[in-house]
Structure formats: C-alpha cells, structure tokens
C-alpha cells in the first residue's frame, strides 16, 4: 500500500517527486516543466493516455501538499502500513505451564508470567526448562504467518521471540540461532538481537509493547515497537525443519522482589482507523 501511495506523488515523466504539479484535462498529473517540455516537442497529447488536451493546464495544489507530506512522513507511514498488515495474522497465544522454570509464576489464564519464589512442588517433566528462567507458548507453528503482542511494561530486562520445539531444556549457554533460539533481549536499555556477530539496537524509552510476527514460510521473524509503530529488528533464514514455539523470559527478581511480568495481550493495540 505504501508503494501505491508513492506512485501518486511521482511524476510519470521524470520519475521524481512532483515539482509544481499540474493536471491535464484527461486527469493525469505531471511536473509543470516536464509537461511543458513534452508538449513543446510533440503534439499536445497526454504522455500516458495519448488523449488531446484542450483545456489549459491547472495547478494541482492538493497534490503539491500531499507530495510534501509524503516526503516528510513516507518512511513512518510505510512502517505503520506494514505493521497493520501483520495484525491480520494475530494468534491466540497462551503459556505452556509444563515448560515453565520452577522460579516462574504464571497467571490463572496463562497469559502473564513473572519471577517469584522457587516452587518446591513442581512436577518433574522433560519439557520443563531447568536452567533458563523461561517458558514457552502455545500453539506450535509449522507453517504460515503468525502475530502476537506482549506487554513488557517498565521491565528493565526481558527476552522474547521463538525457539524450535526440540531446544535443549537443560541448556545453560547463550540463546543463539545455532541453539534454535531467534529472540531479542533487553539489557541496560539496549536491545540485543542475540545474533552472531552481536548487534545492539537502542531501545525506545516508550517501548512498552512488542509485536512479534513470525513468517514460517519465508523463514523470518520481525519485532515491532507497537506504541511507536516501528520495526525493532528482523531475524532471517530461520530453520524450518521443525515447529516453532513462542518464547518468553521475564525480568529476574532483584533484592528479594518479584520481577516485572510479561503479559500476552488479548487485544491488539489500537491503530488509526485509516491504517486498518
């Protein structure tokens, strides 16, 4: 859709943004100098539809204003339109209690997780993480496109993304693609995509909700700053040999306090009506 908008701010002759746009009687619009040069060398016909134009050229001030607006807002508008397209694939994601580390406390509706006191009544389960303080989501995704949003609030540290179904539940090393994890982590106000080589992305002070868009068929996962309608990072070339699971790692507690929760959003963030 952003590409379609761009075509309406571009002169068909010079292929640049309109400069002093004018409209022919047939309705097609060009830069004033471009169409003047065209008609001086040829019959007074439209370069697009070839119709003869009998009316004088009329300046299109509306197009001039729109072109100026698009020059300034085009990149942001493009990201907003892109995000609105991802929202069509929103999934009903919940937490899988059987995979949760013993330090984690899950809400009764299985949509929120935070660190608490160690539980001594957790049943032994080979699906449970024993070293990484994390939990997986459900359902599994083997194909198609899927989107969900997570409220991170004021948490200072967290990790979100996806992992392969077969990841080692006793793993205690780095969370990288080599180990089947495609995530982003927030640490000390910075976003670490957990890639090799390591990449650091500044985190917006207003980052409170993260949108996760997984395209299994294309082998990529995108992370959005939902409040600011901006792309945070994109992992490409995910291995698609087995299903993916949503991955959640909340803030660890400090000085005996419970860590801030991560919450799966029931409803997507409100977008301007024109972008839906």
HELIX and SHEET records of a PDB file:
HELIX    1   1 UNK A    2  UNK A    7  1                                   6    
HELIX    2   2 UNK A   32  UNK A   41  1                                  10    
HELIX    3   3 UNK A   61  UNK A   86  1                                  26    
HELIX    4   4 UNK A   87  UNK A   89  5                                   3    
HELIX    5   5 UNK A   97  UNK A   99  5                                   3    
HELIX    6   6 UNK A  177  UNK A  179  5                                   3    
HELIX    7   7 UNK A  273  UNK A  275  5                                   3    
SHEET    1   A 3 UNK A  29  UNK A  31  0                                        
SHEET    2   A 3 UNK A  21  UNK A  23 -1                                        
SHEET    3   A 3 UNK A  58  UNK A  59 -1                                        
SHEET    1   B 7 UNK A  94  UNK A  95  0                                        
SHEET    2   B 7 UNK A 135  UNK A 138 -1                                        
SHEET    3   B 7 UNK A 244  UNK A 249 -1                                        
SHEET    4   B 7 UNK A 158  UNK A 164 -1                                        
SHEET    5   B 7 UNK A 181  UNK A 187 -1                                        
SHEET    6   B 7 UNK A 190  UNK A 192 -1                                        
SHEET    7   B 7 UNK A 200  UNK A 202 -1                                        
SHEET    1   C 7 UNK A 104  UNK A 106  0                                        
SHEET    2   C 7 UNK A 112  UNK A 115 -1                                        
SHEET    3   C 7 UNK A 262  UNK A 264 -1                                        
SHEET    4   C 7 UNK A 145  UNK A 151 -1                                        
SHEET    5   C 7 UNK A 209  UNK A 215 -1                                        
SHEET    6   C 7 UNK A 220  UNK A 225 -1                                        
SHEET    7   C 7 UNK A 230  UNK A 236 -1                                        
END                                                                             
